[in-house]
Amino acid sequence: DYRGLGVADHVLNAPQFLDLSIASDDAANSAPWDFNRWTPDAIVVSLGTNDFNLQKTKPLDGDTFVGDYARLLMTLRAHYPRAAIFATEGAIVTDPLLRKYVQDAVLKTNDARIQWLQATHYPGNGCDGHPTKTQHLHMADDVEPVLRKELSW
């Protein structure tokens, strides 16, 4: 959560979203995801941007972040044992510490099919630095060859 909130604050974050097809902080508006109805060939996880948005005012505990991230990756692995899983720091943040934490989380899983995927930085625009339509196309172009190689497409 970009405000640093979590379950104790009645705010859902990625580990809680994982089990939902429709995510909402209000449980009455959420719908569960059925992991047995669809199996992905690959999963790309890009988390940490909002955490590092607060890094200067509310520093993260690296061991906690890495441990939580690794657990999320292993939860994905448990649900999708055949999927290739990629973790990336994303295209918005250029903080080398986030890159290190994501790489450390990948290593902590000790799973050769969970890999770090380096992102290219795209500065976005005036909308909180989010990538533009054209930059999203470039991001897809960056990821496509990696997926094609891993999945033999």
C-alpha positions as CSV (number, residue, x, y, z in Angstrom):
1,D,0.0,0.0,0.0
2,Y,1.5,3.3,-1.0
3,R,0.6,4.7,2.5
4,G,2.3,1.9,4.3
5,L,-0.9,0.3,5.5
6,G,-1.7,-3.4,5.8
7,V,-4.1,-6.1,7.1
8,A,-4.1,-4.6,10.6
9,D,-5.4,-1.4,9.0
10,H,-8.1,-3.3,7.0
11,V,-6.1,-2.7,3.8
12,L,-5.2,-5.6,1.4
13,N,-1.9,-5.9,-0.3
14,A,-0.5,-8.4,-2.8
15,P,-0.4,-11.5,-0.5
16,Q,-4.1,-11.0,0.2
17,F,-5.0,-10.1,-3.4
18,L,-3.5,-13.3,-4.7
19,D,-6.6,-15.3,-3.6
20,L,-9.1,-13.0,-5.2
21,S,-10.4,-12.5,-8.7
22,I,-12.1,-9.3,-7.6
23,A,-10.0,-7.5,-4.9
24,S,-11.5,-5.1,-2.5
25,D,-10.5,-3.9,1.0
26,D,-14.2,-4.6,1.8
27,A,-14.6,-8.4,1.9
28,A,-18.3,-8.1,0.9
29,N,-17.1,-6.8,-2.5
30,S,-14.4,-9.4,-3.1
31,A,-14.7,-12.6,-5.0
32,P,-12.3,-15.6,-4.6
33,W,-10.0,-16.9,-7.3
34,D,-10.3,-20.5,-8.2
35,F,-6.7,-21.7,-8.8
36,N,-7.9,-24.9,-10.5
37,R,-9.8,-23.3,-13.3
38,W,-6.9,-21.8,-15.2
39,T,-3.1,-22.5,-15.2
40,P,-0.7,-19.9,-16.5
41,D,2.4,-20.8,-18.5
42,A,4.2,-17.9,-16.9
43,I,3.7,-15.3,-14.1
44,V,5.4,-11.9,-13.9
45,V,5.4,-10.3,-10.5
46,S,6.3,-6.6,-10.2
47,L,6.0,-5.4,-6.6
48,G,7.8,-2.9,-4.5
49,T,7.1,0.4,-6.3
50,N,4.8,1.7,-3.6
51,D,6.9,0.3,-0.8
52,F,9.9,2.3,-2.2
53,N,7.7,5.3,-2.6
54,L,7.8,5.5,1.2
55,Q,11.3,4.3,1.7
56,K,12.7,7.7,2.6
57,T,10.0,8.4,5.3
58,K,9.2,4.9,6.5
59,P,12.3,2.7,5.8
60,L,11.6,-0.9,5.0
61,D,13.1,-3.8,7.0
62,G,15.0,-5.6,4.3
63,D,14.8,-9.1,5.9
64,T,11.0,-8.7,6.3
65,F,10.5,-7.4,2.7
66,V,12.7,-10.2,1.2
67,G,11.1,-12.9,3.4
68,D,7.5,-11.7,2.6
69,Y,8.3,-11.5,-1.1
70,A,9.9,-14.9,-1.2
71,R,6.8,-16.4,0.6
72,L,4.6,-14.8,-2.0
73,L,6.7,-16.3,-4.8
74,M,6.5,-19.7,-3.1
75,T,2.8,-19.4,-2.7
76,L,2.5,-18.8,-6.5
77,R,4.7,-21.9,-7.0
78,A,2.5,-24.0,-4.8
79,H,-0.6,-23.0,-6.8
80,Y,1.1,-23.3,-10.2
81,P,3.9,-25.9,-10.0
82,R,4.6,-25.9,-13.7
83,A,4.6,-22.1,-14.4
84,A,7.7,-20.1,-15.0
85,I,7.7,-17.3,-12.5
86,F,9.6,-14.0,-13.0
87,A,10.1,-11.3,-10.4
88,T,11.0,-7.8,-11.4
89,E,11.5,-4.4,-9.7
90,G,9.3,-2.8,-12.3
91,A,9.7,0.0,-14.7
92,I,8.9,3.0,-12.5
93,V,11.4,2.8,-9.6
94,T,15.2,2.9,-10.2
95,D,16.2,2.3,-6.6
96,P,19.1,-0.2,-6.5
97,L,17.9,-1.4,-3.1
98,L,14.6,-2.6,-4.5
99,R,16.4,-4.4,-7.3
100,K,18.6,-6.1,-4.6
101,Y,15.7,-7.1,-2.5
102,V,13.8,-8.6,-5.4
103,Q,16.9,-10.5,-6.4
104,D,17.4,-11.7,-2.8
105,A,13.8,-12.9,-2.7
106,V,14.3,-14.9,-5.9
107,L,17.4,-16.5,-4.5
108,K,15.7,-17.3,-1.2
109,T,13.1,-19.4,-3.0
110,N,15.9,-21.8,-4.2
111,D,13.7,-22.5,-7.2
112,A,15.4,-22.5,-10.7
113,R,12.1,-21.6,-12.4
114,I,11.6,-18.5,-10.3
115,Q,13.8,-16.0,-12.0
116,W,14.7,-12.3,-11.7
117,L,13.7,-10.3,-14.7
118,Q,15.5,-7.0,-15.1
119,A,13.3,-4.1,-16.0
120,T,14.1,-1.1,-18.1
121,H,13.2,2.2,-16.5
122,Y,10.5,4.3,-18.1
123,P,10.0,7.7,-16.5
124,G,6.2,7.9,-17.2
125,N,4.5,11.2,-17.3
126,G,2.7,13.6,-15.0
127,C,0.3,10.9,-13.7
128,D,2.4,10.0,-10.6
129,G,5.2,8.8,-12.9
130,H,3.2,5.9,-14.4
131,P,4.3,4.7,-17.8
132,T,2.5,6.1,-20.8
133,K,0.7,3.9,-23.4
134,T,3.8,3.9,-25.6
135,Q,6.0,3.0,-22.7
136,H,3.7,0.1,-21.9
137,L,4.3,-1.1,-25.4
138,H,8.1,-0.9,-24.9
139,M,7.7,-2.8,-21.6
140,A,5.9,-5.6,-23.4
141,D,8.6,-5.6,-26.0
142,D,11.2,-5.9,-23.2
143,V,9.4,-8.9,-21.6
144,E,8.3,-10.8,-24.7
145,P,11.7,-12.2,-25.8
146,V,12.3,-13.5,-22.2
147,L,9.0,-15.2,-22.1
148,R,9.4,-16.7,-25.6
149,K,12.8,-18.1,-24.7
150,E,11.7,-19.6,-21.3
151,L,8.5,-21.0,-22.7
152,S,9.9,-22.1,-26.1
153,W,7.3,-20.1,-27.9
